[in-house]
Amino acid sequence: MHLSTVFLVFLPTVAFSYSTTFDIQHTKEAYNLMILLKDSIDLDQIDALDAFVDPKFTWDDCKEIMGYAEYVRMLKIYSSAKAMNTNWSLEDSGTHMKENVLYFTIRHNYRKLAYYPDLHFEAKPLGKNGAYILTRGKSDRCGKLEEN
């Protein structure tokens, strides 16, 4: 077999496995970011719920540390905000990297309900320490994340 033939057969195999490895890495990174976001939302909601149902969160107990207007404002926040459903999964097919920015889509596991839309995100690396700036993507008319 001629050397150039071996090279032509071997090169696409290497390119495919290299591409697949990066896709797996991007998907893992997007999954980790989704879990961090989910945990942070869940913890905030638990804190808010605990404060609202806590019997100590009464005007008599709070008047020494906040004014009445602030107390009423906090009651409105805790009682009016509906909990955000974080029963999510990552859409593997939408995860990709473009110009050093990771794009991914989170799907609600209760998608049949209209008020649980898909969430499109972009994650821009912040320095070399593995941190990201996570931004909810703007959607175009077709509901896809604008990538430009």
N, C-alpha and C positions, 0 to 999 in steps of 0.2 A: 504494500500500500504506500502510496506517495505521501510525503510529509504534509503537503498542503491539504490533502484530503483529510488526514487525521486532524489537522488544525481546524478545518471547517466543520467537522463533526463535533469536536470537543468544545469549541468556542460557544455555540448556542447553548450547550448544556451548562457551562459555567455561568453564562449570562443569565439563564433562567433561574438557576439556584441562587445566584447573587441577588437577583430581583426578589425572589420569594423570601429570602432571609430578611431583606429590608422590610417587606410587607408584614412579616410576622413581628418584627421589632416595632414597627409603627402601630400595629394593632395592640401589642402588649402595652406600649406607652399610652395609647389612647384609653385602653381599659383601666390602667392605673389612675389616669387623670379623672375618668368618670367616677371611679370609686372614691377618690379624694373629694370630688365635688359633692357626690351623694352623701358621704359621711358628714361633710361640713354643713350641708342643708339639714340633714336629719338632726344633728346636734343642736343647731340653732332652733329648730322647731321644738325639740324636747325642752330646751331652756325656756322658750317662750311659754309653752304649755304648763310647765312646772310653776312658773311665776304666776300664771293666771289662776290655776287651781289651788295654789298654796293658800291655806286659810290665813296666813300671816300677811297676804297681799290685800290688806284692807286700808281704808283711809286712816283709821286710828293708828295703825302700825307704821304707815308710810308718811304721815304728815310732818314728822321731824326731819325727814331727809328730802322731801320734795313738796312743791306747792300743789294745791288742789287741781289746777289746770294741767300740770304735768301728770298727776295721778290719773285723771280722766283720759288724757291722751294715751297713756300706757294701757289703760283698760281697753280703749278702742282698738289699739294695735293688736293686743293679745286676743281680743274676742272677735275681731272682724276678719283677720287674716286666716284664710283657709290653708290647711296644711298642703304643701306641695307633694304630690305623689312621686316618690323616687324609686318606684319599681321599674328599673331601667334595664336595658341591654344595649350592647354596642353593635352597631351595624358594621360588620366586618368589611363589606364590599365598598363602603364609602370612605374608608380610612386611607389617606394617602398623604404624601409629603410633596409640597411644591415650594420651591425657593426657600428652603429651610423652615417652612411653617407646616405644622401637622394639622390636617383637616380631618374631622371625624363627626359622626352623627350618632346621637343617642336616641334610641326608640323607647317609647313608653310601652310596657308590656300590656297595658290596657288601651291599645291604639284605637279600638273600635269606638271609644268615646271621643267626641269631637274636641273636647276641651283639653286633651292631652296631645299636643302637637309634638312632632319630632323636634329635637334640639340640635341645631348645627353649631359646631364650635371650631375655633381655630386656636392653636397653641403655639405661641412664638417663644422660642428659647430666650431666656434672660441670662446673659453671661454664660460662663462655662461650668456652673455649679449644679446643673440639672433642673433649675427652676424654670417655670413657664409663666408667661402672661396669657391667661385663658380668657378668650373673648367669645361671647355668643355671636355667631355669624349673622349678618343681615341676609334675609332671604330675598331672592328675586321673585318674579311673578309665578314661576313654576315651583317655588318652595325650596329651591336648591341654594346652597351657600354661595354667595358671590365671592369669587376667588381673585378678583382683580383689585 
